[in-house]
Amino acid sequence: MAPATRFSHWKTDGTLERINRELNQLDRKQENREAYPSVFCIDSQSVKLAPMICEHRGLDPHKKINGRKRERLVDTGGRLWAADVHAANEADGKAFLPLISDILWHGERVEKVFGDQSYGGVFARELSKWDIDFEKASRPESAQGFVPVAKRWVVERSIAWTNFFRRVVKDYEYTVSSSVAWLLLANIQIMLQRIKPRNQA
């Protein structure tokens, strides 16, 4: 099977999600943590979209970026568990609703989700229906410049990690499913680099 064909199959049949999930669990166990997280952190990243691609394109009015927005679901260690990609002009809270199913997939262990104020409306209300708390993690209104916010900076760090992957520093994909697949592949590589072989542990 040609690499392009394999990529097409793996991004749609759940293979990449399964590989990513297994590696995340293994990395957590090496840190003496439970396999699945009880707390998630969420945030979005607006990125430029390659020219001549019109699908799922929009202008983020706050970041002044014409392209797409990536929604990320990470644990407190920065591991990416799920992602979604959409036009950059869509609101974060509403756009993150499809990923609630990914949160619920982890079962009753999930207790809380941290995010900024843009998720405090429709997303937080939907999450409360499943008895999962949403806690706003935003910098103080009086703060100026960059201010690290507890439980939220881990998402920013995860975004920074992907800057080392040339394929995802900008969105080059015609389909959003391919965009998500490359985010998962980036996290898979990070996990493979972090996981120590048994004879070196």
Disulfide bonds with the S-S distance in Angstrom:
none
